[in-house]
Amino acid sequence: MRILLDSNVWLAILTTDGHCRRMWRTVRGQSQIHSSADILAETEEKLRRKFGFSSRHAHLLTHFVRRQTVPVEITCPPPQVCRDADDDLILAAASAARCEYLVTGDNDLLVLKQFNDVAIVTPAEFAKRVS
């Protein structure tokens, strides 16, 4: 199974020992988890700005995410579907990687429910589907 985890899911995995981390532990060996440069950059920036990690620590955690994922390069212009252009980049990455699922906590993405062949679900919904 091919999945893309949004930066908000990675932040939860990296900063709390909760539902997202348990979901990730379950799927990491049985799924191909994708990431994009935009997701990695946003993860690193929020680790510093929102969670107060030092630049070095945020970089190391983002490097960990990079090693856990398959990079996807967006080769086509992102669709203009969302009110936030950054969310359009997430949709483009999930589509370019041919993911079955985009796992996110972003309500602007979740309201879409589907984009092309990509189901857009919360971490809890995804955990139910794969258990």
Secondary structure by P-SEA (a helix, b strand, c coil): cbbbbcaaaaaaaaccccaaaaaaaacccccbbbbcaaaaaaaaaaacccccccaaaaaaaaaaaaaabbbbbbccccccccccaaaaaaaaaaaaacccccccccaaaaaacccccbbbbcaaaaaaaac
